């Protein structure tokens, strides 16, 4: 029996320990390659799925609900061409444009290398733009166009670098895709700020909200143009003529709308009786003064004339208050009211200074302490009013008076929520029209904030899906090893 067992063992081939190790290493390498190939395949498959997760703190690459509503209402195709050298596209802009293409089939995105393929620009109307440079974005639809610049989308300030990509692009889409564009005229001829320089950015924001803008000299017309939806008086220094006052009264009686940004006029009386008479129809008086704010929590830095106002309850300010956004008003006058308010006029305050503030009634005084002639706070800084039409079924006229224009000037329009205040006022004057501009979003690459559903998804992937995947792979390898 023992001899037979010895003969059997001698007839079996002996196992070489070295060859066993080689086989183990080879199988391990093969399985590692299989797992790696499978992981790459799953990643590529996931990349092609429409689902995306924006893990940036302020959702830089996520379109707002207002942008999606505008894209959902598109009735004609919108072409967007981004001019960049091949392989050198701004990654933030590229990702954002991809969101527009994913959100609507009506949006066509194309990246154009102007040097290697200049003929591609022929499909995009660029109007009187003579030079095309890298970083430009061209938006076309319905025979209209907008030429955007990448530099306008990135703004650096005290709050850090902010990305206004969605605001600029959505505004351009809204402009080119709108069927009818209400006309907003900046009135000139009374020392107002130039809409082509001082208020150029304000005019652009109004245009981005779906309006056309232009300049109007009232003295050159016998009446307000029929296409005028809003007249803007941006920092008038001189009063109206009697003829102009008559033109404006007739315009308002027909359901017109006016936005008056009336700065304090320092060093003189600053009286404008005719313009004040027109606002007086709505129970609002334009009295020259300068509001001074001793309360450091309601002013900007140490300057007592740079106000951070409180919000009153109104449609124009409701969302700003809910989002806890701040408005900065440099050199602001208080807006007074009249007691004899007509029954067909509805007047509401928009902004107030603090209780410790006061209105300097003699602007020639240089002191920042209260004087006997001053009016103690809180001081109203802005009002909105409507007046019913005398014609049955006629359109209400609307007026907004803000005691400051500097908040909308080129150096201040991008500060805090100043642009939101301007656009909200314009939309209200147009008749409670919906459509706020997307806010700028702070860029911070050092912090990644994950909340809500994104946190749950990432937790499931990291703590369940990936460990389970590698556990299964290890179990298969172990089972194969045992079977052998």
FENCOR-V131444 format. One record per helix or strand of 3 or more residues. SS is the DSSP state (H for helix, E for strand). FROM is the first residue (numbers start at 1). TO is the last residue. If there is no record, write none. Layout:
ss | from | to
SS | FROM | TO
SS | FROM | TO
This chain:
ss | from | to
H | 2 | 11
H | 17 | 48
H | 65 | 72
E | 78 | 83
H | 91 | 103
E | 107 | 112
H | 118 | 123
E | 136 | 141
E | 144 | 149
H | 150 | 152
E | 154 | 157
E | 160 | 163
H | 165 | 177
E | 182 | 188
H | 200 | 208
E | 211 | 217
H | 218 | 220
E | 228 | 234
H | 242 | 253
E | 257 | 261
H | 273 | 280
E | 290 | 292
H | 296 | 298
E | 306 | 308
H | 315 | 322
E | 328 | 330
E | 345 | 352
E | 358 | 360
E | 380 | 387
E | 397 | 402
H | 406 | 408
H | 418 | 429
H | 452 | 483
